[in-house]
Amino acid sequence: MTVRAGSRSGSTPFDWEAPETWGPALRGADAAYVAYYPDLAAPGGVEAMETFGRLAAEHGVRRLTVLSGRGEPEAVVAEEALRAAAVGVELTVVRASFFAQNFSEGLLAEGVAEGVVVFPAGDTAEPFIDVDDLADVVVETLTTDGHAGRVHELTGPRPIGFAEVAAEISRASGRPVAYRPASRSEYASMLTGFGLPAPEAGWLAALFATLLDGHNASVTDGVKRVLGREPRSFGAFADATWAGGEEA
Ligand SMILES: NC(=O)c1ccc[n+]([C@@H]2O[C@H](COP(=O)([O-])OP(=O)(O)OC[C@H]3O[C@@H](n4cnc5c(N)ncnc54)[C@H](OP(=O)(O)O)[C@@H]3O)[C@@H](O)[C@H]2O)c1
């Protein structure tokens, strides 16, 4: 099996902001994984899914798996736009909870490095998912039968609060990391301070505050149902990432 990674810098050029790259990237593909940036619920997500779905069908792609956010009604509209446009293509939707890797290589990694994670999550718990589990599920949906038309909701094994996350990282890394809850407006100002345009900062702060208002604090058995094994815990992820433990 040949796998090509479409990206802005790789050997298969792909840029969500340059629709002329989408068709060439799809040429010859039987199946494709769709991870829209920055988020299916962002402005432009629906239109992008309409165009991308039509192109996938035209290029003879047989299977698509799209990454979506959990508990995001606006993202569901974009999922549906892709389903409607990709006529004759098997579509699987994978809705994921917050990534554990947000703390190691995503938007919260800098806070971890500095010892204070500031985020508009209050004392809400979130069942963080390890993206390695997500990737295993996506591969399964693209390479085996039985997933067409299905929606897989993926979470980690247990909801945990951001204070407990900070404590787990401290334990695994051996250096102090704290969590400081921020209000939505305080967080938006912080993002503009980092150079984000104000509309984008406001949109992101609102998205996070909404996602972490408690409605996503439950777990699903999505990983177990697809892979036949339990998802990795945040503690195991923290050990593998900050204590030099073995990858699960
Ligand atoms: N983070 C979470 O907790 C979470 C949870 C559920 C779902 N998601 C979904 O995961 C996806 C990625 O989010 P993320 O948090 O992982 O973001 P991220 O860490 O910022 O990753 C962004 C990736 O997207 C690519 N990218 C950025 N701009 C692009 C563009 N214009 N065209 C093509 N690729 C572009 C970059 O790859 P290149 O530099 O190689 O192009 C980069 O590797 C989004 O669809 C998001 O909704 C995230």
The ligand as an SDF file (V2000), in Angstrom:
LIG
                    3D

 48 52  0  0  0  0  0  0  0  0999 V2000
   -6.3570   19.6200   18.9700 N   0  0  0  0  0  0  0  0  0  0  0  0
   -7.4430   18.9630   19.4010 C   0  0  0  0  0  0  0  0  0  0  0  0
   -7.6460   18.7320   20.6180 O   0  0  0  0  0  0  0  0  0  0  0  0
   -8.4530   18.4760   18.3960 C   0  0  0  0  0  0  0  0  0  0  0  0
   -9.5340   17.7080   18.8310 C   0  0  0  0  0  0  0  0  0  0  0  0
  -10.4420   17.2090   17.8810 C   0  0  0  0  0  0  0  0  0  0  0  0
  -10.2470   17.4900   16.5380 C   0  0  0  0  0  0  0  0  0  0  0  0
   -9.1880   18.2590   16.1590 N   0  0  0  0  0  0  0  0  0  0  0  0
   -8.9920   18.5330   14.7250 C   0  0  0  0  0  0  0  0  0  0  0  0
   -7.6710   18.2060   14.3400 O   0  0  0  0  0  0  0  0  0  0  0  0
   -7.3010   18.9760   13.1900 C   0  0  0  0  0  0  0  0  0  0  0  0
   -5.9190   19.5480   13.4060 C   0  0  0  0  0  0  0  0  0  0  0  0
   -5.9510   20.3010   14.5860 O   0  0  0  0  0  0  0  0  0  0  0  0
   -4.6870   20.3900   15.5240 P   0  0  0  0  0  0  0  0  0  0  0  0
   -5.1550   20.8860   16.8260 O   0  0  0  0  0  0  0  0  0  0  0  0
   -3.9070   19.1150   15.4620 O   0  0  0  0  0  0  0  0  0  0  0  0
   -3.8800   21.5490   14.8230 O   0  0  0  0  0  0  0  0  0  0  0  0
   -2.3230   21.7660   14.7480 P   0  0  0  0  0  0  0  0  0  0  0  0
   -1.6060   21.0830   15.8350 O   0  0  0  0  0  0  0  0  0  0  0  0
   -2.1540   23.2240   14.6110 O   0  0  0  0  0  0  0  0  0  0  0  0
   -1.9240   20.9960   13.4050 O   0  0  0  0  0  0  0  0  0  0  0  0
   -2.0280   21.6320   12.2770 C   0  0  0  0  0  0  0  0  0  0  0  0
   -1.5830   20.7310   11.1410 C   0  0  0  0  0  0  0  0  0  0  0  0
   -2.4140   21.1400   10.1070 O   0  0  0  0  0  0  0  0  0  0  0  0
   -1.6250   21.4130    8.9840 C   0  0  0  0  0  0  0  0  0  0  0  0
   -2.0930   22.6670    8.3950 N   0  0  0  0  0  0  0  0  0  0  0  0
   -2.1300   23.9080    8.9430 C   0  0  0  0  0  0  0  0  0  0  0  0
   -2.5930   24.7950    8.0560 N   0  0  0  0  0  0  0  0  0  0  0  0
   -2.8410   24.0970    6.9190 C   0  0  0  0  0  0  0  0  0  0  0  0
   -3.3250   24.4410    5.6410 C   0  0  0  0  0  0  0  0  0  0  0  0
   -3.6430   25.6990    5.3160 N   0  0  0  0  0  0  0  0  0  0  0  0
   -3.4470   23.4610    4.7300 N   0  0  0  0  0  0  0  0  0  0  0  0
   -3.1090   22.1850    5.0070 C   0  0  0  0  0  0  0  0  0  0  0  0
   -2.6620   21.7860    6.1960 N   0  0  0  0  0  0  0  0  0  0  0  0
   -2.5170   22.7420    7.1370 C   0  0  0  0  0  0  0  0  0  0  0  0
   -0.1820   21.5210    9.3930 C   0  0  0  0  0  0  0  0  0  0  0  0
    0.5380   20.6560    8.5350 O   0  0  0  0  0  0  0  0  0  0  0  0
    1.6050   21.2170    7.4590 P   0  0  0  0  0  0  0  0  0  0  0  0
    2.3750   22.2910    8.1590 O   0  0  0  0  0  0  0  0  0  0  0  0
    2.4120   19.9840    7.1180 O   0  0  0  0  0  0  0  0  0  0  0  0
    0.8510   21.7050    6.2800 O   0  0  0  0  0  0  0  0  0  0  0  0
   -0.1290   20.9650   10.8090 C   0  0  0  0  0  0  0  0  0  0  0  0
    0.5630   19.7550   10.8780 O   0  0  0  0  0  0  0  0  0  0  0  0
   -8.4130   20.0170   13.0090 C   0  0  0  0  0  0  0  0  0  0  0  0
   -9.2980   19.5440   12.0230 O   0  0  0  0  0  0  0  0  0  0  0  0
   -9.1250   20.0110   14.3640 C   0  0  0  0  0  0  0  0  0  0  0  0
  -10.4820   20.3790   14.2820 O   0  0  0  0  0  0  0  0  0  0  0  0
   -8.2800   18.7500   17.0400 C   0  0  0  0  0  0  0  0  0  0  0  0
  1  2  1  0
  2  3  2  0
  2  4  1  0
  4  5  1  0
  4 48  2  0
  5  6  2  0
  6  7  1  0
  7  8  2  0
  8  9  1  0
  8 48  1  0
  9 10  1  0
  9 46  1  0
 10 11  1  0
 11 12  1  0
 11 44  1  0
 12 13  1  0
 13 14  1  0
 14 15  2  0
 14 16  1  0
 14 17  1  0
 17 18  1  0
 18 19  2  0
 18 20  1  0
 18 21  1  0
 21 22  1  0
 22 23  1  0
 23 24  1  0
 23 42  1  0
 24 25  1  0
 25 26  1  0
 25 36  1  0
 26 27  1  0
 26 35  1  0
 27 28  2  0
 28 29  1  0
 29 30  1  0
 29 35  2  0
 30 31  1  0
 30 32  2  0
 32 33  1  0
 33 34  2  0
 34 35  1  0
 36 37  1  0
 36 42  1  0
 37 38  1  0
 38 39  2  0
 38 40  1  0
 38 41  1  0
 42 43  1  0
 44 45  1  0
 44 46  1  0
 46 47  1  0
M  CHG  2   8   1  16  -1
M  END
$$$$
